[in-house]
Amino acid sequence: MKQGRMSQTALKVALGLVTLSVKDDWAQRLPPGLVDVSERLLLASGSPGYGPRLMRLSKQPWMIRVYQCQDRMMIPGQFEAFGHRKIFMQQQVEAAIEQGARQVLVVAAGFDTLCLRLAPQHNQVQFFEIDHPATSVAKARGIAAEGQPANMKQIAVDLGERALSKVLSEDSRWQSSLPSIILAEGLFQYLTDDAVRGLLADAATCVPPGSRFACSHAIPGERPVLSFLTRLIAEPWKSAVRSEDLHEYVEGTGWTVTSDVDTDSTHGVERYAVAERR
Ligand SMILES: C[S@@+](CC[C@H](N)C(=O)[O-])C[C@H]1O[C@@H](n2cnc3c(N)ncnc32)[C@H](O)[C@@H]1O
């Protein structure tokens, strides 16, 4: 990621969801409030071009064709996959809370709206978001405008420079003894394989056994256009793993994959998984 610049891919995910909401029945399928909050966070971000005009254009039916064309050229199925991913992650968080999780941590949150939307519904749960400072600061403006829930905390940190465990150990609110769920959505592909495993191993030290880690990960494949463009915006993809190999991939990190092998091609070039802290 370019030093000091907010994540372009985080902006793109949120904007893609705004357009997805005008396709077929996606407005009903996406978690309630997600699109409206995403739109307001994007507007408040102050990112050049992300103004009311772009929001209006993004909801024009022809924009769907733009994304479909992008899918064909670059990342097959990814337009709708963002919707599937948001639904999957929310389901994991709701299930974990139902089963006793008391902390939700979204790593590399981007303009994700989950904490903002769910924190007011779950007063007994603490919600945390971590992201790179450049993106965090831009999102903080939107969070302030929405009204930051008392049980939600945003932490701005470059995880390439500081370990997650160190960051959380210095936070007075985070309690390593509480059952938790950690999300890493659309993050692993921006880290090397070693960094992914390092993050998992480090995260394992921050939560008690029984806690969960829900993630998406890229699957291997030749994607020359995507590769070129992600390098151009200084957010290259660095890792990929087949869902079939994930169990072995996370071995030794303190987590065991508990979800089934994800063979769902509607998830685009990613697959989803849940692991449990043993
Ligand atoms: C593709 S975006 C995904 C955003 C969000 N999880 C979503 O799915 O909507 C990747 C995110 O990773 C964050 N990120 C990348 N490198 C990071 C780092 N070293 N430390 C903290 N966050 C980082 C970016 O700021 C960005 O928000």
The ligand as an SDF file (V2000), in Angstrom:
LIG
                    3D

 27 29  0  0  0  0  0  0  0  0999 V2000
   -9.3130   -5.2550    0.3570 C   0  0  0  0  0  0  0  0  0  0  0  0
   -9.3480   -4.2440    1.7490 S   0  0  0  0  0  0  0  0  0  0  0  0
  -10.5550   -5.1570    2.6880 C   0  0  0  0  0  0  0  0  0  0  0  0
  -11.3380   -4.2730    3.5950 C   0  0  0  0  0  0  0  0  0  0  0  0
  -12.4230   -4.9750    4.4060 C   0  0  0  0  0  0  0  0  0  0  0  0
  -11.9210   -6.0740    5.1700 N   0  0  0  0  0  0  0  0  0  0  0  0
  -13.5590   -5.4090    3.5300 C   0  0  0  0  0  0  0  0  0  0  0  0
  -13.6140   -6.5840    3.1560 O   0  0  0  0  0  0  0  0  0  0  0  0
  -14.4150   -4.5770    3.2060 O   0  0  0  0  0  0  0  0  0  0  0  0
   -7.8320   -4.6170    2.6010 C   0  0  0  0  0  0  0  0  0  0  0  0
   -7.6460   -3.8600    3.9080 C   0  0  0  0  0  0  0  0  0  0  0  0
   -6.4210   -4.2710    4.5040 O   0  0  0  0  0  0  0  0  0  0  0  0
   -5.8560   -3.1470    5.1650 C   0  0  0  0  0  0  0  0  0  0  0  0
   -4.4270   -3.3620    5.3510 N   0  0  0  0  0  0  0  0  0  0  0  0
   -3.5190   -3.6990    4.4000 C   0  0  0  0  0  0  0  0  0  0  0  0
   -2.2910   -3.7370    4.9370 N   0  0  0  0  0  0  0  0  0  0  0  0
   -2.4130   -3.4150    6.2530 C   0  0  0  0  0  0  0  0  0  0  0  0
   -1.4930   -3.2690    7.3250 C   0  0  0  0  0  0  0  0  0  0  0  0
   -0.1940   -3.4600    7.1590 N   0  0  0  0  0  0  0  0  0  0  0  0
   -1.9700   -2.9310    8.5420 N   0  0  0  0  0  0  0  0  0  0  0  0
   -3.2830   -2.7350    8.7350 C   0  0  0  0  0  0  0  0  0  0  0  0
   -4.2170   -2.8610    7.7520 N   0  0  0  0  0  0  0  0  0  0  0  0
   -3.7770   -3.1900    6.5180 C   0  0  0  0  0  0  0  0  0  0  0  0
   -6.1430   -1.9950    4.2180 C   0  0  0  0  0  0  0  0  0  0  0  0
   -6.0320   -0.7390    4.8510 O   0  0  0  0  0  0  0  0  0  0  0  0
   -7.5600   -2.3450    3.7670 C   0  0  0  0  0  0  0  0  0  0  0  0
   -8.5130   -1.7230    4.5780 O   0  0  0  0  0  0  0  0  0  0  0  0
  1  2  1  0
  2  3  1  0
  2 10  1  0
  3  4  1  0
  4  5  1  0
  5  6  1  0
  5  7  1  0
  7  8  2  0
  7  9  1  0
 10 11  1  0
 11 12  1  0
 11 26  1  0
 12 13  1  0
 13 14  1  0
 13 24  1  0
 14 15  1  0
 14 23  1  0
 15 16  2  0
 16 17  1  0
 17 18  1  0
 17 23  2  0
 18 19  1  0
 18 20  2  0
 20 21  1  0
 21 22  2  0
 22 23  1  0
 24 25  1  0
 24 26  1  0
 26 27  1  0
M  CHG  2   2   1   9  -1
M  END
$$$$
